[in-house]
Amino acid sequence: MKTEEKLNMTMLCDFYELTMGNGYFEAGCKERITYFDVFFRKVPDGGGFAIAAGLEQLIDYIENLHFTEEDIAYLRGRNLFCEEFLDYLRNFRFTGDIYAIPEGTPVFPKEPLVVVRAPAIEAQLIETFTLLTINHQSLIATKANRIVRAAKGRTVLEFGSRRAQGYGVPAGGTMAHAWVQMFDNEYEAFKTYCQTYPTNATLLVDTYNTLKSGIPNAIKVFNEVILPLGHRPKGVRIDSGDIAYLSKKARKMLDEAGFADVKIVASNSLDEYIIRDLQLQGAKLDSFGIGERLITSKSDPVFGGVYKLVAVEKDGEFIPKIKVSESPEKISNLHFKK
């Protein structure tokens, strides 16, 4: 069986990483050991802390970093790079050290999430992907943490794959409105679904009218299909309308029908603020499906992590480096840190 080739991300970088690398090479400082910090300046959504994430993907990228002959040919065609530098890239591998805060750790502004110690060219070449993966994944992990805390122990489902990529979360699912619309009526849609998935039946009840048809049809099908097969239904999902009001009414109807164990799932552009408001309104919800506002961190979509040179080594000595700016928040915290 043919082994699937790993996607080569080496050329996913800002072009100046390469032009600077060529410059370092020609200036004779390609072996100079440098120290770069990855840190952020502000917690998203005005929160008290962020969550560090993205380390696994960063290490996988670094371990597989290499230039193909096609990459070399492309760079040669730009007429910017000396042939000796291109030969250097042909055998390129990362030889430096990575220090990092463990995945999932609460972190704070100006605290290094990752420290890169490496020869100048190597450290420069990994800047773009390092920021890409640490920034995006820390942003989403921070938003997810806020949402999970707002849910107060209730299950949170990730519904965001239509807006951006997800990351290795356990897969699950119910049905879309299209399933309900595909059949002649809602009852037939529910019945067919429950016959197909009797051990995992969660029905979407708001396609037409949640309380007048959705919940009653769900109860009817639970009794006619699920119970005779010796199973219990899993849940119902509400995706529109006054979710707090509908959930309270639905809970009462389900309980009276003998389905107190059936969970009620809410979805539809939820985030930690709406979840908090639903809780304050006494909504009877067991779990939340969170889509675009999580996976794009809609309320504050930029993490703002940066990659700054903080020290170099020369003759076994540290030489601290600092970025000075008229904007105080942009002044870097110099030197190699523990």
C-alpha positions in Angstrom: 0.0 0.0 0.0 1.4 3.4 -1.0 2.2 5.6 2.0 0.4 9.0 1.7 3.0 11.8 1.3 3.0 14.5 3.9 2.1 18.0 2.6 5.3 20.1 2.4 4.6 23.4 4.1 8.2 24.8 3.8 7.2 27.4 1.2 4.3 28.6 3.3 6.3 31.6 4.4 6.6 35.3 3.8 9.0 35.9 0.9 11.2 38.1 3.1 12.1 35.1 5.2 14.0 33.8 2.1 15.5 37.1 1.0 16.7 37.8 4.6 18.1 34.2 4.7 20.0 34.8 1.5 21.3 38.1 3.0 22.4 36.3 6.2 24.2 33.7 4.1 26.1 36.2 2.0 26.9 38.3 5.1 28.5 35.3 6.7 26.2 35.1 9.7 24.1 32.1 8.8 25.5 30.2 11.8 25.0 33.0 14.3 22.7 31.7 17.1 19.6 33.8 17.6 16.8 33.8 20.0 13.2 34.7 19.0 10.2 35.0 21.3 6.6 34.3 20.2 4.3 36.4 22.5 1.1 38.4 22.3 0.2 41.8 23.6 -3.6 41.6 24.4 -6.0 38.9 25.5 -8.9 38.5 23.0 -12.3 39.7 24.1 -10.8 41.6 27.0 -10.4 38.3 29.0 -8.1 37.7 31.9 -6.0 35.1 30.1 -5.5 33.2 26.9 -4.9 29.5 26.1 -1.7 28.4 24.4 -2.3 26.0 21.5 -0.8 24.9 18.2 2.4 23.3 19.5 1.8 19.8 17.9 1.3 21.2 14.4 4.4 23.5 14.9 6.7 20.6 15.9 5.4 18.4 13.1 6.1 21.3 10.6 9.6 21.8 11.9 10.5 18.1 11.9 9.4 17.8 8.2 10.9 21.1 7.0 12.8 20.7 3.7 13.0 22.2 0.2 12.2 20.2 -2.9 13.9 20.5 -6.2 10.7 22.2 -7.5 11.1 24.8 -4.7 14.7 25.4 -5.5 13.9 25.8 -9.2 11.2 28.3 -8.4 13.6 30.3 -6.2 16.3 30.2 -8.9 13.8 31.6 -11.3 13.3 34.7 -9.2 17.0 35.8 -9.9 17.4 37.0 -6.3 19.3 34.2 -4.6 23.0 33.2 -5.0 23.6 29.6 -6.1 25.5 28.8 -2.9 22.4 29.7 -0.8 20.2 27.5 -3.0 22.6 24.6 -2.5 22.3 25.3 1.3 18.5 25.1 1.0 18.7 21.8 -0.9 20.1 20.1 2.3 18.2 22.3 4.7 17.0 20.9 8.1 16.1 22.7 11.3 18.9 22.1 13.9 17.8 24.5 16.6 15.9 24.2 19.9 12.3 25.0 20.6 11.2 25.9 24.1 7.4 26.1 24.6 4.6 26.4 27.1 2.6 23.1 27.2 -0.5 22.9 25.0 -3.7 24.1 26.8 -1.9 26.2 29.4 -3.4 29.6 30.5 -1.0 32.4 29.3 -0.7 36.1 29.6 0.4 39.1 27.5 4.2 39.5 26.8 4.8 36.0 28.2 6.8 33.9 25.6 4.6 31.0 24.3 7.4 29.7 22.2 11.2 30.5 22.3 13.2 29.6 19.2 17.0 29.2 19.6 18.5 28.5 16.2 21.0 29.7 13.6 19.7 32.9 12.0 18.5 31.5 8.7 16.7 28.6 10.4 15.0 30.8 13.0 13.9 33.3 10.3 12.5 30.7 7.9 10.0 29.3 10.5 8.6 32.6 11.5 5.5 32.6 9.3 4.2 29.1 10.0 5.0 29.5 13.7 2.8 32.6 14.0 0.2 31.1 11.7 -0.4 28.0 13.8 0.2 29.5 17.3 -1.9 32.6 16.6 -4.9 30.9 15.1 -5.0 27.9 17.4 -4.5 29.9 20.5 -7.2 32.3 19.4 -9.7 29.4 18.9 -8.6 27.6 22.0 -9.1 30.8 24.0 -12.6 31.3 22.6 -13.5 27.7 23.2 -12.4 28.0 26.8 -14.6 31.1 27.2 -17.6 29.2 25.7 -17.1 26.1 27.7 -16.9 28.1 30.9 -20.1 29.9 30.0 -21.8 26.5 29.4 -21.2 25.6 33.1 -20.6 21.9 32.6 -23.0 21.4 29.7 -21.7 19.8 26.5 -20.3 22.0 23.8 -20.3 20.8 20.2 -18.1 22.3 17.5 -20.3 23.2 14.4 -17.8 25.5 12.6 -16.5 23.5 9.7 -18.5 25.6 7.2 -16.5 28.7 8.2 -13.0 27.3 8.9 -11.1 24.1 9.6 -11.5 22.2 12.8 -8.8 20.3 14.7 -9.2 16.6 15.4 -12.3 16.8 17.6 -14.5 13.7 18.0 -17.1 13.6 15.3 -20.8 13.5 15.8 -24.0 14.9 14.1 -27.7 15.0 13.9 -29.5 16.2 10.7 -30.0 19.3 8.7 -33.2 21.1 7.8 -32.8 19.7 4.3 -33.4 16.2 5.7 -36.8 17.2 7.1 -37.7 19.1 3.9 -36.8 16.1 1.7 -39.8 14.1 2.9 -43.5 14.7 2.4 -43.9 15.7 6.0 -42.0 16.1 9.2 -43.3 12.9 10.8 -42.0 10.8 7.9 -38.6 12.5 8.1 -38.3 11.8 11.8 -39.5 8.2 11.4 -37.1 7.4 8.6 -34.2 8.9 10.5 -35.0 6.9 13.7 -35.4 3.7 11.8 -31.9 4.3 10.3 -30.2 5.4 13.5 -32.2 4.0 16.4 -29.3 4.1 18.8 -28.3 7.7 18.1 -31.5 9.6 17.4 -31.3 13.4 17.8 -34.0 15.2 15.9 -34.0 18.8 14.5 -37.4 20.1 15.6 -37.6 23.7 14.4 -38.0 23.3 10.6 -41.7 24.2 10.6 -42.9 24.9 14.1 -41.0 23.6 17.2 -43.9 23.4 19.6 -46.9 22.7 17.3 -45.3 20.0 15.2 -41.6 19.4 15.9 -41.7 18.2 19.5 -45.1 16.3 19.1 -43.8 14.5 16.0 -40.5 13.7 17.8 -42.4 12.2 20.8 -44.6 10.2 18.5 -41.7 8.7 16.6 -39.8 8.0 19.8 -42.8 6.0 21.0 -43.4 4.2 17.7 -39.9 3.5 16.6 -37.2 3.9 19.2 -38.9 2.3 22.3 -40.1 -0.8 20.6 -36.5 -1.5 19.5 -35.4 -1.4 23.1 -33.5 1.9 22.8 -33.9 5.4 24.2 -33.9 8.5 22.1 -30.9 10.8 22.5 -32.2 14.3 22.0 -33.8 17.2 20.1 -32.1 20.2 18.6 -33.5 23.8 18.4 -31.8 26.0 15.8 -34.0 29.1 15.6 -36.6 31.3 17.4 -36.7 32.2 21.1 -34.5 29.4 22.3 -34.9 30.0 26.0 -38.7 30.0 25.7 -38.9 27.1 23.3 -36.5 25.0 25.4 -38.6 25.4 28.6 -41.8 24.4 26.7 -40.0 21.5 25.0 -38.6 20.3 28.3 -42.1 20.3 29.8 -43.6 18.4 26.9 -40.8 15.8 26.8 -41.0 15.2 30.6 -44.7 14.7 30.5 -44.3 12.2 27.7 -41.8 10.2 29.7 -38.7 11.4 28.0 -37.0 13.3 30.9 -33.7 11.8 29.8 -33.9 13.2 26.3 -31.4 16.1 25.9 -32.2 19.5 24.4 -29.5 20.9 22.2 -29.3 24.6 21.1 -27.5 26.0 18.0 -27.7 29.1 15.8 -24.9 31.6 16.0 -24.2 31.0 19.7 -21.2 32.3 21.7 -20.3 32.8 25.3 -22.4 35.9 25.6 -25.6 34.3 24.2 -25.0 31.2 26.3 -24.8 33.3 29.4 -28.0 35.1 28.6 -29.8 31.8 27.9 -28.7 30.5 31.3 -29.9 33.7 33.0 -33.3 33.3 31.3 -33.6 29.8 32.8 -33.3 27.9 29.4 -33.6 24.2 29.7 -30.6 23.2 27.6 -28.2 20.3 27.9 -25.7 21.2 25.3 -24.7 23.9 22.7 -23.7 23.7 19.1 -21.2 26.5 18.5 -20.2 27.3 14.9 -18.9 30.4 13.2 -18.5 32.5 16.3 -16.1 29.9 17.8 -14.1 28.8 14.7 -13.6 32.5 13.5 -13.6 34.0 17.1 -16.1 36.5 15.6 -16.1 39.0 18.4 -12.2 39.4 18.4 -10.8 37.5 15.4 -7.1 38.4 15.7 -4.8 36.9 18.4 -1.9 39.3 17.6 1.0 37.1 18.4 4.4 38.4 17.2 7.9 36.9 16.6 10.7 39.1 17.8 14.4 38.8 18.0 15.5 39.2 21.7 19.1 38.0 21.8 22.0 36.6 19.7 25.1 34.7 20.8 28.6 35.8 20.0 31.7 34.1 21.2 29.7 32.4 23.9 28.2 35.6 25.2 24.5 36.8 25.0 23.9 40.1 23.3 20.4 41.3 24.1 18.3 42.8 21.3 15.4 45.1 21.6 12.8 46.7 19.3 12.2 50.4 20.3 9.0 52.1 19.4 7.1 55.3 20.1 4.2 52.9 20.9 5.0 51.5 24.3 3.2 48.3 23.7 5.5 47.5 20.7 8.7 47.7 22.7 10.0 44.1 23.0 11.1 42.5 26.2 14.7 41.7 25.5 17.0 38.7 26.3 16.7 34.9 26.5 14.1 34.0 29.2 13.4 31.0 31.4 
